[in-house]
């Protein structure tokens, strides 16, 4: 999930975040969604953050499949 405010308006070119993640996780399929504010912790409270990106990585574990 990445804030809708990120991207070309912030970095001057499209696909900034996905290009970085794609280079770091070469060959791993990517999927995502645009958001308009992300809820996360700050100082022990849940607050609304902006201009953030959230990444989760899933992997296949054959012994648990």
Secondary structure, DSSP 4 states (H G I P E B T S, - for coil): -EETTSSHHHHSSTTHHHHHHHHHTTT------EES-EEEEETTEEEEE-S-B--------GGG-
